[in-house]
Structures are given as structure tokens and as C-alpha cells.
Amino acid sequence: MPFDAMFLTAVAAELRPALVGARVDKVQQPARDTVVLQLRGRDGGGRLLLSANGNRPRVHLTQAQLENPAQPPMFCMLLRKHLAGGRLADIRQPAAERMLDLTFDCTDELGVPCRKHLILELVGRNSNLILTGPDGRILDCLRRVDFEMSELRQLLPGLFYHEPPRQDRSIPQETTEAGLLALLARPDAAMRLDKWLLAHFAGLSPLIARELSFRFAGETDAPIPTLDAARLAAFLTAEFAALPPVQMQPMLLWKDGAPTDFTYRDIRQYGGYLRAEPCESFSALLDRFYTETDHAERMRQRSQTLRKAISNLHERTRRKLELQRQELAATHDREQLRRQGDIVTANLHAITRGQTLLRAEDFYDEDLREIEIPLKPNLSPQQNAARFYKDYARAKHAEQVLTQQIAQGEIEEAYLGGVLEELARAENERDLSEIRAELEAGGYVRPADRRKQVKQQPSKPMHFRSSDGFDIFVGRNNRQNDQLSLKTARRDDLWLHVQKFHGTHVIIACAGVQPPDGTITEAAELAAYYSEAREGQNVPVDVTPVRCLRKPNGAKPGMVVYDRYRTVLVTPDAALPARLRVE
């Protein structure tokens, strides 16, 4: 994620007017590497989240209600002791550095006013949160760094705090056009423009470096020798002058219906591949991004065991089907075995025991061409003929058995593929538990210990309302699909399902009225979106009345058949579910 120094500059510029002057009301530490400061001031203040997570370091105001441990960690207790009741006096960021220095007006143990600093270092896996006293000594830090961990810089209580060593790179806003021309004249300017920007200027993320290259040269990896140095220097000078806090445009980037990136300016390099959504503030952007991605990550981790088990079963079924189809294809030549048996039978008089090859006329051939038939020397002529008939009968029986097995295997493969798609769509713990219960009932996974589980109410289908006012219901899993389509829906309601892809059941509640085409199109888009074809275009979706649905005896959960239907072609819209969602 491009939480670079420039993005931090934009965030800090937004936080200062909102928080400077506010007092620390509460200090919480919901996670080992995350601290939340509840600040109250004349302008309202807010809950300031400071995260030193190695993979997701950040700082922003948050509306999320994070669960706190029953026993506050020691670092949290220390912050409460030193900062509770203190006033936030300043928020300072060293130029082009991923650091934020929060200065608090506090009192010491004797009640004497003093200033203390809470310093957030956003440097990847080395991210840290450090509390220093009035004399600049470290009171404590989230991650202590001793001499064994780093010979260059230690972070331990009692030591004086020193900022991380600065990299030998220029600050973009302080760079002149003449300075840029001098840099472009150096031998290392033969590299790609985006790489050159990252090598020479502090505070830029790879995303912004590629964007600058794209805006100037029309490609993200343009080689510098092919570019006009004077034009490039003038362009970069203007772009650097517009960096935060001058240019601040919170943008959330979406891919496949999920947030994938963020930035402080509009991004053009992806074209229509990513959807850019402006946000009201940087804190709202970050809060939304990390809330959704954290939720997605938790769901991914919690569904990992199920996903792995079903993926293995699905792959095993697929490989078995492949072998069975090969065996079935081999049985298609069985008529040749019968014909060879007939020819051997007709030439018994010409065969002697020990013979390995029979050359005879093929009376099944119009031209009576000679055919060579291999014989087994240890068998009599009659036994050789019987062998061909036996192989023929075995191949004929194998065809019947394999045809049945393949049909069953295809149903199994389709079902397991559908379950995998359900797991990808699961929104919460209840969705996962219902999918697991379905798999347990089918014997696919071992039953869990029910004594340790909290009984949950069954989930309801997702509820949408079309632009024309018709209720649309979307099943969450196979069991719910059966309940929705075969029991809850009325006979005159419309049923929709994506064609030839794994997906869910969609019901339009018609109430005896034929829905307009707009409603059917929106329902079809929902059916396509909640399926494997969500990234496709012109996705075929079948539409049929509920009364036309049938569930064969012994069919897997969620499987139905129908013979009367019409098909509509739609392109899923990632924004449609959120727009039509009721609950």
C-alpha cells in the first residue's frame, strides 16, 4: 500500500486542525501493535488509531469499535499514566519521512508541566511507537530494539531517542528545475523513470512514481534516455510543487468489488482496470479500507481449513474424472475386438498352438484386405477367439459403469466447485458455520465439537430492492438456496441463475405482477455478481418461473433442474449490490 511520506503528509495536514488542542480522554490498545487515543476538544476530537503493524502501519481517525483485551497491556498502562489528561499540542512530520511526532502538554509525577512525545515510525516491519520524556529519553516503546537486534540504533528505556538515519535522497518539494537537470545528466539516469524517481527522491511510493512516468511518457516504465530532459525537468518541478499538503484528494481504488489500494491523487495509469472512488477524508478512506480488508483477511484465515479440504476433494474428483474419461474413450474401440474374435473363429482351422500372429482376410472390409491379429502362444485357437469376445464384453460393461461414474463425478465436481464459490462469498462467521454444517451433513468434513459452539440463528438470504421497487432475494449457501427457491418463493416468482458457472439462486418476489425488464436485468446482474462470472462481460443468466423448478431425488443441496427458461445477457456492476442492498 502506498502509505508513503507524502500520503502521511496529507493525513497529518488533515489531523492537525481536528485534533491539536484536544485532550487525551482514554488510551486503549486493542491489539499488540495498535493504540487508540480518545481525544476530546472544542471541535469534537475523535478516536486516533496509531498502528505499528509491520504489514499495515498507519495513522488515522477511526469509527470502528475494536475489541479490547480484558487486561490492558503494559505499554497501554504506561501511556495512560503519562498521557491521560494531556493536551495534544502539535503534530509534526520530519520532511519527507514516514514519521509522526505527537507532542503532548502533560505534567510529571510532581505535577510540573512538561512536554512528552509519542512518536510513530511507519517503516514496514520495523514500525514502532515510542514514548519519550521532556529530556528526550525513551520512557518505553512498543518494540524494544537492543544491541543484538541493531548495532546502529537501539530503542530501549533510558536511552536518548534519535530519529532514524535519513536516506541520501532529495526532498521533492525542495528540488529546483536546475537541480533536476543536473540529476538527469548523471550516468545513472539511463534507468527507467519510475525507478530513477524512487532512487533519488524521498517520500514517493512506487505507485506515484509509476503515475508520474505514465503522465509524462504514456507508459509506467519509460526509459529516461528516450525522454526530453528539459521537458521532463519542467514537468517534475510542477508535479513536485503540487505534492501534499498542496494537492490532497483521498482516492480509494477498487478491483473485483473489493478495495485494493489508496492514494492522495487521481490515478490514470490503470485506465478502466481499477475503479477510483473519491472519499470525504483521508481518515474515512483509511478506516474503510482497513476495516474491509481486515475483515476479508480474517474471513480468509477462518475459512482456510474448509477451503483447503474442499479444494483437495475438488482436485481429486477432477483428476479421477479425467482418468475415467480416458478409460471410457478406450472402450469406444470395442467393436474391433468383436470383429477380431469373429475372424479368429473363422480361421480356427489355420491356427496352431504356439502361433503368435494370424494373417487373414478381413471380411468386414469391403476390399477384403489382409489383417494381422496378435495371438497368445500359450492359448489354444479356441481360447484365443474367446479372449477377444471376453475383452469385448468387458469393454461394453466398462462403458456402462464408467458412464454412470462420470455422471456422478460431474455432479460431485460441480457441487464442490459451488461450495468453493460459496466460501469466497461468505461475509461472516455465521455464513461459514452454515457452509460447514452442510459439508458435515454430506460427510465431506469431520463434525466439529458442538459443545464448544454457540448456537446461532439461521441466516437470512440477502435482501435487495430493485429500482422499480421489487424485492430481490439472493441465497448465501446451498441449503439456503433450497429453502429460498423450493419452499419460501411463490410459484409465480421468478428464479434466476448464472448459466454454466457456479453461483447462487436469485428470486424476484413478483406478488402476481410481471416485473419490468429493468428489474429482471438488475436481478440478473446480482446473479452474475454473486457467481464465478462476476468479472465477465455479457454473462448469460437463465430466468424461469419458480413453478418450473424441480429437485431430482438424491440431488446435492442447491441443485435443481428446469427445462423452460429464457436467457438474458448482463455485465455485472460492482456498485449495484451496495446500491440495492436492503439488509
Summary of the structure (lengths in Angstrom):
residues: 583
radius of gyration: 34.9
end to end distance: 31.2
largest distance: 122.0
contacts: 1778
relative contact order: 0.06
helix: 41%
strand: 21%
